[in-house]
Amino acid sequence: MEDITTKKEAKILVFSTEKISDPAIDLAGLLKMHYPPKVYTINIPCSSAVKPRWVLHAFEKGFDGVFIAADGTDCSYSEDCSEKTSELVGLIHKKMEEKGIELARLKMAAVCSVCAEPFVKHMISFNTYLSNIKSN
């Protein structure tokens, strides 16, 4: 049996969207679905509104990973939200590369308003990955 006191949990910042992915995260809590305890969320109107400096600041302040819970095609603010968010991630990756930050520490996935289980799975797998690179 694994000793819970020695298990390294990754600190993950999630940018979630008010109308789409945030309800899924709330639903995960209401359904008492368990995901890593060091997941922190900031809600924003649209996933394409994430600023590269916010992501870089999160890494500077000790977050192991940043997850953008994207709206996908459900965004009520922009028809091309998915494309804009993908371009944004590409830009952030360039800035991360310049600073020597491993690109896999930033993850993006579409999370719909009822996608509580997929969100939890994303957090568990991202935490596992980040914890492994953190302990090496």
Backbone as JSON, one array per atom type, in Angstrom:
{
  "sequence": "MEDITTKKEAKILVFSTEKISDPAIDLAGLLKMHYPPKVYTINIPCSSAVKPRWVLHAFEKGFDGVFIAADGTDCSYSEDCSEKTSELVGLIHKKMEEKGIELARLKMAAVCSVCAEPFVKHMISFNTYLSNIKSN",
  "N": [[0.84, -1.18, 0.0], [0.56, 2.2, -0.86], [2.26, 4.88, 0.7], [0.59, 7.64, 1.65], [1.63, 10.04, 2.56], [4.07, 10.38, 1.37], [3.57, 10.62, -1.27], [3.87, 12.5, -4.18], [2.11, 15.22, -5.16], [1.12, 17.0, -7.99], [0.97, 20.5, -8.62], [-1.58, 22.09, -10.13], [-2.83, 24.48, -12.37], [-5.93, 25.43, -13.55], [-7.52, 26.86, -16.26], [-10.72, 27.62, -16.66], [-13.87, 27.85, -18.37], [-16.59, 30.09, -17.93], [-19.24, 29.44, -18.85], [-19.1, 26.94, -20.08], [-16.91, 24.88, -19.46], [-16.59, 25.26, -16.69], [-19.09, 24.55, -15.39], [-18.88, 21.75, -15.71], [-16.74, 21.11, -14.07], [-17.79, 21.89, -11.62], [-19.87, 20.03, -11.52], [-18.42, 17.67, -11.27], [-17.56, 17.95, -8.65], [-20.06, 18.0, -7.3], [-20.91, 15.42, -7.81], [-19.18, 14.08, -6.29], [-16.78, 13.18, -7.33], [-13.45, 12.19, -7.41], [-10.49, 14.01, -7.74], [-7.06, 15.12, -8.12], [-5.84, 16.89, -5.22], [-4.48, 19.32, -5.45], [-5.42, 21.0, -7.48], [-6.24, 23.93, -8.95], [-8.61, 26.37, -9.87], [-9.35, 28.93, -12.25], [-11.82, 30.95, -13.44], [-12.81, 32.06, -16.66], [-14.2, 34.07, -19.35], [-13.94, 32.99, -22.0], [-11.99, 30.46, -23.53], [-10.07, 31.31, -25.34], [-9.26, 33.67, -24.32], [-7.22, 33.49, -22.52], [-4.19, 34.73, -21.34], [-0.82, 34.71, -22.47], [1.1, 35.61, -20.61], [-0.14, 35.05, -18.17], [-0.01, 32.28, -17.98], [2.77, 31.84, -18.0], [3.39, 33.23, -15.67], [2.14, 31.6, -13.79], [3.8, 29.32, -13.88], [6.16, 30.5, -12.97], [5.41, 31.03, -10.37], [5.35, 28.57, -9.21], [3.59, 26.56, -10.08], [3.15, 23.31, -11.34], [1.94, 22.48, -13.65], [-0.23, 23.68, -16.27], [-3.55, 23.77, -17.27], [-5.73, 24.2, -19.89], [-9.04, 24.35, -20.07], [-10.78, 24.08, -22.65], [-13.37, 25.68, -24.63], [-14.11, 24.61, -27.05], [-16.24, 23.88, -29.78], [-18.5, 24.88, -28.63], [-18.46, 27.46, -27.69], [-19.87, 30.53, -26.75], [-19.04, 33.03, -27.33], [-17.33, 33.25, -29.5], [-17.12, 32.06, -32.78], [-14.89, 30.86, -33.84], [-13.41, 29.89, -31.71], [-12.02, 27.53, -30.98], [-9.92, 27.41, -32.87], [-8.63, 29.85, -32.31], [-7.85, 29.4, -29.65], [-6.13, 27.22, -29.99], [-4.1, 28.44, -31.53], [-3.24, 30.25, -29.64], [-2.16, 28.52, -27.69], [-0.01, 27.54, -29.18], [1.52, 29.9, -29.38], [2.07, 30.33, -26.66], [3.57, 28.03, -26.16], [5.89, 28.63, -27.65], [6.92, 30.74, -26.11], [7.34, 29.39, -23.72], [9.29, 27.59, -24.51], [11.41, 29.35, -25.03], [11.99, 30.05, -22.43], [12.86, 27.71, -21.38], [11.03, 25.88, -20.37], [9.38, 22.84, -20.04], [7.34, 21.78, -22.66], [5.16, 20.03, -22.42], [4.07, 20.6, -20.01], [2.01, 22.31, -20.28], [-1.3, 21.91, -21.06], [-4.1, 21.4, -23.16], [-7.55, 20.85, -23.55], [-10.78, 20.19, -24.87], [-13.58, 20.71, -22.87], [-16.76, 19.92, -22.18], [-19.95, 21.17, -20.9], [-21.14, 19.11, -19.43], [-19.19, 17.31, -19.0], [-17.95, 16.01, -16.72], [-16.69, 13.59, -15.89], [-14.7, 13.13, -17.98], [-13.15, 15.45, -17.45], [-12.15, 14.91, -14.87], [-10.63, 12.61, -15.45], [-8.71, 13.76, -17.15], [-7.4, 15.41, -15.27], [-6.36, 13.55, -13.46], [-4.62, 12.01, -15.11], [-2.88, 14.04, -16.03], [-1.83, 14.95, -13.63], [-0.48, 12.61, -12.82], [1.48, 12.41, -14.83], [2.86, 14.89, -14.45], [3.7, 14.6, -11.78], [5.46, 12.47, -12.03], [7.53, 13.58, -13.64], [8.31, 15.51, -11.92], [9.34, 14.14, -9.74], [11.61, 13.03, -10.75]],
  "CA": [[0.0, 0.0, 0.0], [1.37, 3.41, -1.0], [2.19, 5.83, 1.8], [0.04, 8.88, 1.12], [2.43, 11.2, 2.98], [5.24, 10.54, 0.5], [3.12, 10.78, -2.65], [4.03, 13.88, -4.65], [1.01, 15.71, -5.98], [1.46, 18.16, -8.81], [0.14, 21.69, -8.45], [-2.1, 22.35, -11.48], [-3.74, 25.61, -12.54], [-6.88, 25.19, -14.63], [-8.33, 27.96, -16.76], [-12.0, 27.05, -17.09], [-14.76, 28.88, -18.9], [-17.79, 30.3, -17.11], [-20.48, 28.82, -19.34], [-18.92, 25.6, -20.64], [-16.14, 23.9, -18.68], [-16.77, 25.43, -15.24], [-20.16, 23.68, -14.91], [-18.41, 20.36, -15.65], [-15.9, 21.0, -12.87], [-18.74, 21.92, -10.5], [-20.58, 18.75, -11.53], [-17.5, 16.67, -10.7], [-17.64, 18.11, -7.19], [-21.38, 17.59, -6.83], [-20.98, 13.96, -7.9], [-18.13, 13.59, -5.39], [-15.72, 12.52, -8.11], [-12.18, 12.6, -6.82], [-9.33, 14.34, -8.57], [-5.97, 15.55, -7.25], [-6.19, 18.01, -4.33], [-3.77, 20.57, -5.76], [-5.95, 21.56, -8.72], [-6.81, 25.25, -8.68], [-9.28, 26.85, -11.08], [-9.67, 30.34, -12.49], [-12.75, 30.94, -14.57], [-12.7, 33.14, -17.64], [-15.35, 33.96, -20.26], [-13.66, 32.19, -23.2], [-10.64, 29.9, -23.43], [-9.12, 32.07, -26.16], [-8.92, 34.9, -23.58], [-6.06, 33.24, -21.65], [-3.02, 35.52, -21.73], [0.43, 33.97, -22.28], [1.78, 36.03, -19.38], [-0.76, 34.38, -17.04], [0.53, 30.92, -17.94], [4.18, 31.95, -17.58], [3.38, 33.64, -14.27], [1.8, 30.4, -13.01], [5.02, 28.51, -13.76], [7.1, 31.24, -12.11], [4.92, 30.96, -8.99], [5.46, 27.22, -8.67], [2.67, 25.55, -10.61], [3.82, 22.28, -12.13], [1.28, 22.38, -14.93], [-1.38, 24.54, -16.56], [-4.52, 23.08, -18.11], [-6.76, 25.07, -20.44], [-10.27, 23.61, -20.35], [-11.27, 24.87, -23.78], [-14.79, 25.62, -24.98], [-14.35, 23.86, -28.27], [-17.21, 24.5, -30.69], [-19.65, 25.34, -27.86], [-18.22, 28.82, -27.2], [-20.92, 31.49, -27.11], [-18.41, 34.32, -27.62], [-16.58, 33.27, -30.76], [-17.3, 30.86, -33.61], [-13.59, 30.23, -34.09], [-12.75, 29.77, -30.41], [-11.07, 26.4, -31.0], [-8.74, 27.81, -33.64], [-7.94, 30.9, -31.56], [-7.21, 28.8, -28.48], [-4.99, 26.43, -30.48], [-3.05, 29.4, -31.89], [-2.75, 30.78, -28.37], [-1.29, 27.49, -27.11], [1.22, 27.57, -29.97], [2.27, 31.08, -28.96], [2.56, 30.08, -25.29], [4.64, 27.03, -26.29], [7.11, 29.32, -28.08], [7.43, 31.49, -24.96], [7.82, 28.39, -22.77], [10.54, 27.07, -25.06], [12.41, 30.39, -24.79], [12.32, 30.06, -21.0], [13.32, 26.38, -20.99], [9.96, 25.16, -19.67], [8.92, 21.69, -20.82], [6.07, 22.1, -23.33], [4.1, 19.14, -21.95], [3.51, 21.14, -18.76], [0.8, 23.03, -20.67], [-2.19, 20.99, -21.75], [-5.4, 21.95, -23.52], [-8.54, 19.89, -24.04], [-12.16, 20.68, -24.81], [-14.36, 20.14, -21.77], [-18.13, 20.42, -22.31], [-20.59, 21.5, -19.63], [-21.52, 17.9, -18.69], [-18.04, 16.4, -19.11], [-17.29, 15.9, -15.41], [-15.8, 12.42, -15.87], [-13.49, 13.4, -18.77], [-12.31, 16.43, -16.75], [-11.46, 14.2, -13.79], [-9.61, 11.76, -16.08], [-7.63, 14.65, -17.58], [-6.65, 15.87, -14.1], [-5.61, 12.41, -12.91], [-3.49, 11.66, -15.99], [-1.94, 15.17, -16.04], [-1.16, 14.9, -12.33], [0.45, 11.48, -12.85], [2.61, 12.81, -15.68], [3.63, 15.96, -13.8], [4.32, 14.05, -10.57], [6.6, 11.65, -12.46], [8.67, 14.41, -14.05], [8.7, 16.28, -10.72], [10.12, 13.29, -8.84], [12.86, 12.61, -11.43]],
  "C": [[0.89, 1.24, 0.0], [1.16, 4.34, 0.2], [1.76, 7.17, 1.24], [0.87, 10.11, 1.49], [3.64, 11.41, 2.09], [4.85, 10.74, -0.97], [3.23, 12.26, -3.04], [2.87, 14.23, -5.57], [1.48, 16.93, -6.75], [0.48, 19.29, -8.52], [-0.26, 22.13, -9.86], [-3.05, 23.54, -11.45], [-4.62, 25.32, -13.75], [-7.57, 26.5, -14.99], [-9.6, 27.34, -17.31], [-12.91, 28.19, -17.55], [-16.09, 28.88, -18.17], [-18.99, 29.48, -17.56], [-20.32, 27.37, -19.78], [-18.18, 24.65, -19.7], [-16.31, 24.04, -17.17], [-17.94, 24.6, -14.7], [-19.75, 22.2, -14.81], [-17.57, 20.13, -14.4], [-16.78, 21.02, -11.63], [-19.48, 20.59, -10.38], [-19.71, 17.64, -10.95], [-17.53, 16.74, -9.18], [-18.96, 17.64, -6.64], [-21.54, 16.07, -6.83], [-19.93, 13.27, -7.03], [-17.09, 12.74, -6.12], [-14.39, 13.06, -7.6], [-11.13, 12.86, -7.88], [-8.28, 14.95, -7.66], [-6.3, 16.83, -6.46], [-5.53, 19.34, -4.67], [-4.14, 21.11, -7.14], [-6.67, 22.85, -8.35], [-7.43, 25.77, -9.97], [-9.46, 28.37, -11.07], [-10.64, 30.33, -13.65], [-12.64, 32.23, -15.37], [-13.88, 33.01, -18.6], [-15.14, 32.98, -21.41], [-12.23, 31.69, -23.12], [-9.62, 30.64, -24.28], [-8.7, 33.38, -25.49], [-7.72, 34.71, -22.65], [-4.87, 34.04, -22.21], [-1.75, 34.7, -21.5], [1.14, 34.33, -20.98], [1.17, 35.38, -18.13], [-0.18, 32.98, -16.87], [1.97, 30.95, -17.45], [4.28, 32.35, -16.12], [3.07, 32.44, -13.36], [3.03, 29.52, -12.82], [6.04, 29.19, -12.85], [6.71, 31.14, -10.64], [4.83, 29.53, -8.45], [4.44, 26.2, -9.14], [3.46, 24.58, -11.49], [3.23, 22.17, -13.53], [0.13, 23.36, -15.04], [-2.25, 23.81, -17.56], [-5.55, 24.1, -18.59], [-7.94, 24.2, -20.82], [-11.03, 24.4, -21.41], [-12.76, 24.66, -24.05], [-15.07, 24.72, -26.17], [-15.36, 24.6, -29.14], [-18.43, 25.05, -29.95], [-19.54, 26.78, -27.39], [-19.31, 29.78, -27.68], [-20.34, 32.86, -27.48], [-17.77, 34.38, -29.0], [-16.77, 31.95, -31.51], [-15.99, 30.11, -33.84], [-12.74, 30.12, -32.82], [-11.68, 28.67, -30.41], [-9.78, 26.78, -31.71], [-7.93, 28.86, -32.88], [-7.2, 30.32, -30.36], [-6.01, 27.95, -28.89], [-3.82, 27.33, -30.86], [-2.41, 29.97, -30.63], [-1.79, 29.79, -27.7], [0.03, 27.43, -27.86], [2.12, 28.73, -29.58], [2.87, 30.88, -27.56], [3.7, 29.06, -25.33], [5.96, 27.68, -26.71], [7.75, 30.06, -26.9], [7.99, 30.55, -23.89], [9.18, 27.86, -23.21], [11.69, 28.06, -24.82], [12.9, 30.4, -23.34], [12.8, 28.7, -20.5], [12.3, 25.58, -20.19], [9.45, 24.04, -20.58], [7.5, 21.94, -21.36], [4.9, 21.25, -22.83], [3.49, 19.59, -20.63], [2.3, 22.03, -19.02], [-0.06, 22.07, -21.49], [-3.51, 21.71, -22.03], [-6.29, 20.82, -23.99], [-9.91, 20.54, -23.95], [-12.89, 19.95, -23.7], [-15.76, 20.74, -21.86], [-18.78, 20.56, -20.94], [-21.02, 20.28, -18.81], [-20.39, 16.87, -18.67], [-17.26, 16.29, -17.8], [-16.28, 14.75, -15.4], [-14.56, 12.62, -16.74], [-12.57, 14.42, -18.09], [-11.49, 15.74, -15.66], [-10.35, 13.31, -14.36], [-8.43, 12.59, -16.57], [-6.76, 15.07, -16.39], [-5.8, 14.74, -13.51], [-4.41, 12.08, -13.79], [-2.45, 12.78, -16.03], [-1.15, 15.19, -14.74], [-0.12, 13.78, -12.3], [1.69, 11.84, -13.66], [3.49, 13.84, -14.97], [4.34, 15.47, -12.54], [5.54, 13.21, -10.92], [7.78, 12.5, -12.89], [9.19, 15.23, -12.87], [9.61, 15.45, -9.83], [11.43, 12.81, -9.46], [13.9, 13.7, -11.38]]
}
